[in-house]
């Protein structure tokens, strides 16, 4: 189709590849909202679930930790579980991005915007 067009044919191929990458990036962004990861603290007494975008979706607290005397401990465990979930979300997002760049034949370590 682009024979005889020289640089124009190469430009058309590059534009098509850029459009494909843009479409895949948009799909990846959407997928990140649906991938869930769970972080925990206190040996699983507090669990926080986030999307791979880092949005907190749910919090599960074992009722055995509720006591007036342990209020600060519970608060610390909640913060720790949320932080753990967000760190796992960031790691999962990075893994998904690496998969996509490999599938597209891009160099390893190329950081595409999220």
C-alpha positions as CSV (number, residue, x, y, z in Angstrom):
1,X,0.0,0.0,0.0
2,X,2.8,2.4,0.8
3,X,5.3,1.2,-1.8
4,X,7.0,3.9,-3.6
5,X,6.2,6.5,-1.0
6,X,9.6,6.2,0.8
7,X,9.7,8.3,4.0
8,X,5.9,8.9,3.7
9,X,5.3,5.1,4.0
10,X,7.6,5.0,7.1
11,X,5.7,7.9,8.6
12,X,2.4,6.2,8.0
13,X,3.7,3.1,9.8
14,X,4.9,5.2,12.7
15,X,1.6,7.0,13.0
16,X,-0.3,3.6,12.9
17,X,2.0,2.2,15.6
18,X,1.5,5.4,17.7
19,X,-2.2,5.0,17.4
20,X,-2.0,1.4,18.5
21,X,0.1,2.3,21.5
22,X,-2.3,5.0,22.4
23,X,-5.2,2.5,22.3
24,X,-3.3,0.0,24.4
25,X,-2.4,2.7,26.9
26,X,-6.0,3.7,27.2
27,X,-7.0,0.1,27.7
28,X,-4.3,-0.3,30.3
29,X,-5.5,2.7,32.2
30,X,-9.0,1.2,32.3
31,X,-7.7,-2.2,33.3
32,X,-5.8,-0.6,36.3
33,X,-9.2,0.3,37.8
34,X,-10.3,-3.3,37.7
35,X,-7.1,-5.1,39.0
36,X,-7.4,-5.4,42.8
37,X,-4.5,-6.0,45.2
38,X,-4.8,-6.5,49.0
39,X,-2.3,-5.3,51.6
40,X,-2.4,-6.3,55.2
41,X,-1.0,-5.4,58.6
42,X,-1.0,-7.1,62.0
43,X,-0.6,-10.6,60.6
44,X,-3.8,-10.1,58.6
45,X,-5.9,-8.5,61.3
46,X,-6.3,-5.5,59.1
47,X,-6.6,-5.8,55.3
48,X,-7.0,-3.1,52.7
49,X,-7.9,-3.6,49.1
50,X,-6.9,-1.1,46.4
51,X,-7.2,-0.9,42.7
52,X,-3.9,-1.1,40.8
53,X,-4.4,2.7,40.4
54,X,-4.0,2.9,44.2
55,X,-7.7,3.8,45.0
56,X,-8.8,2.3,48.3
57,X,-11.8,0.0,47.6
58,X,-12.4,-1.8,50.9
59,X,-11.1,-2.3,54.4
60,X,-11.5,-5.5,56.5
61,X,-10.8,-5.4,60.2
62,X,-10.9,-8.4,62.4
63,X,-13.3,-7.7,65.3
64,X,-10.9,-9.2,67.8
65,X,-8.8,-6.0,67.7
66,X,-11.5,-3.7,68.9
67,X,-10.8,-2.4,72.4
68,X,-10.6,1.1,73.8
69,X,-7.1,0.5,75.1
70,X,-5.9,-0.5,71.6
71,X,-7.3,2.5,69.6
72,X,-3.9,3.8,68.6
73,X,-2.7,0.3,67.6
74,X,-5.8,-0.2,65.4
75,X,-5.3,3.2,63.8
76,X,-1.6,2.3,63.1
77,X,-2.6,-1.1,61.6
78,X,-5.2,0.6,59.3
79,X,-2.6,3.1,58.0
80,X,-0.1,0.3,57.6
81,X,-2.5,-1.9,55.7
82,X,-3.6,0.9,53.3
83,X,0.1,1.8,52.7
84,X,0.9,-1.9,52.0
85,X,-2.0,-2.1,49.5
86,X,-1.0,1.1,47.7
87,X,2.6,-0.1,47.4
88,X,1.4,-3.4,46.0
89,X,-0.9,-1.5,43.6
90,X,2.1,0.5,42.4
91,X,4.1,-2.6,41.9
92,X,1.3,-4.4,40.0
93,X,0.8,-1.4,37.8
94,X,4.5,-1.4,37.0
95,X,4.4,-5.1,36.2
96,X,1.4,-4.6,33.8
97,X,3.2,-1.7,32.1
98,X,6.4,-3.9,31.6
99,X,4.2,-6.6,30.1
100,X,2.7,-4.1,27.6
101,X,6.1,-2.6,26.6
102,X,7.5,-6.1,26.0
103,X,4.5,-7.1,23.9
104,X,4.9,-3.9,21.8
105,X,8.7,-4.6,21.4
106,X,9.7,-1.5,23.2
107,X,13.1,-1.4,25.1
108,X,13.1,-2.8,28.6
109,X,12.9,-0.1,31.3
110,X,11.1,2.4,29.0
111,X,8.9,4.4,31.3
112,X,5.6,5.2,29.6
113,X,3.3,7.7,31.3
114,X,0.5,6.4,33.5
